[in-house]
């Protein structure tokens, strides 16, 4: 009974490889073993069986990575532990630890480093090319010099945006598990983001019309002001980059039914553009770091591929939700849902 309380699958066998006992987690993973029968009937995995035989023969503990489960296989580290004294060798334990998330995390980390390095290397190579051209062929050609200086400055700005986004992302990740505590006026934050972007658009000589519509009297919410401003900034920037010059933002209260007869009131912020839209197959991956629908277009408009990853991280930290709806050729709506403190019983 105590063994059943251990969350890790656990099987005990004897030195003839016969199953002596198993806990509930092992039954859940491998099905019910017939006690007294060979382990191979329960665990049809030649790699593990071979390793078990080696442990029985050498009487030394071992561990081995194995994929188990039929529909959705998961990665396990299987510890094969035997008792040291010869008489007790009928006690051999197989303990399985699920390492799927660990492996996934490692892969995400190494992919991220590779992607980030590549993203930084590309503008650096262009910059180097510009410098070489400027000091060589374009040295005495004023027009060419101006052209290459402009490219060099654009690439430098791209690197600055990229590094800024990487820093924001890592800061948000550090705080990921801390629940925000500040009381915040959400509309004030949106207005600040819009004002901050005005000078950006002027600099880029872009004519963007932003329309803000606040329909209800809104309560303050508990949030991290600076992080939320990043959300609005990134969503509005995208709507401007991939839209047609017009961005509509609406803020309203929305009731959501939750379990336990409780209604919770959410603040819903929609950022709507009327641009190229996004095909459905891309939607689930859009918030992945460096995922872009059209890399060339993203680069041309100064995208880093990190904007929506930042948005998703901040919204997740606030226990909120991000919903993306899009019609190709018509435009997209990015909706952020954040919880307010208003809740009422509806029995
Ligand atoms: P980027 O810096 O490339 O814009 P994001 O993470 O902000 O990176 O967005 C990821 C990708 O999602 C973009 O490259 C673009 O293809 C797509 N995307 C984001 N917002 C919009 C939008 N409003 N309309 C169309 N496509 C969008």
Boltz pocket constraint, residues with backbone or C-beta under 6 A from the ligand:
constraints:
  - pocket:
      binder: B
      contacts: [[A, 234], [A, 235], [A, 238], [A, 239], [A, 241], [A, 242], [A, 243], [A, 273], [A, 275], [A, 276], [A, 277], [A, 278], [A, 286], [A, 287], [A, 288], [A, 291], [A, 292], [A, 293], [A, 294], [A, 298], [A, 299], [A, 302], [A, 303], [A, 304], [A, 305], [A, 306], [A, 307], [A, 308], [A, 309], [A, 332]]
      max_distance: 6.0
